[in-house]
Every structure is written in C-alpha cells, then in structure tokens.
Amino acid sequence: MDEQRDEQLWQKAKKRADFQRSLAAYFVVNAFLWLIWWFTAGSRGYNRETPWPIWSMLGWGIGLLFQYLNAYGGSKKDLVEKEYEKLKNKS
C-alpha cells in the first residue's frame, strides 16, 4: 500500500511540475507575442481593434485552466477516495 501511495504522490507531483512549466511557457510566449504585436501594429496606432495576441492568451489559457484543475483539483478517483474516507469515519 505504501508503494501505491508513493506512486500516487509521484504522479501528483509530476502533474504539478508539468503545470508550472506550462504556466512559465505561457507567460514567456505570450509576452513575446505581445511585443511582436506592439512593435508591428500597436505602437503606431494601426489595428485599433482587438489585438491578435488576445486569442492566443484565451485559447491557451483555457487549456491551462484544465491542466491546473487536473493538477491541483484532484482527479475523480481522489474525490471518490476522500468521500469514502469521510463516510467511513462517520460510521
């Protein structure tokens, strides 16, 4: 049982580390895209409509939200285990 628990912790730690790397990449890449936009259109006043980097941020951000929920929100199996332990302790 200890080996299984250690494996579960390892998988959880791996998911969280993957999320943190993805978050860092999100900020670096999107900052770069905003700089490109700024130097090509934004600073000169061209394209006063919605800046195109916003679409990258929104699309990638939605994916990042799901990755966060998977890493920190727990899986369905984890939630079932917590509920089981809660019910077991009430009995």
Buried (B, 14 or more C-beta within 10 A) or exposed (E): EEEEEEEBEEEBEEBBEEBEEBEEEBEEBBEEBBEEBEEEBBEEEEEEEEBBBBEBBEEBEEEBEEBBEBBEEBBEEEEEEEEEEEEEEEE
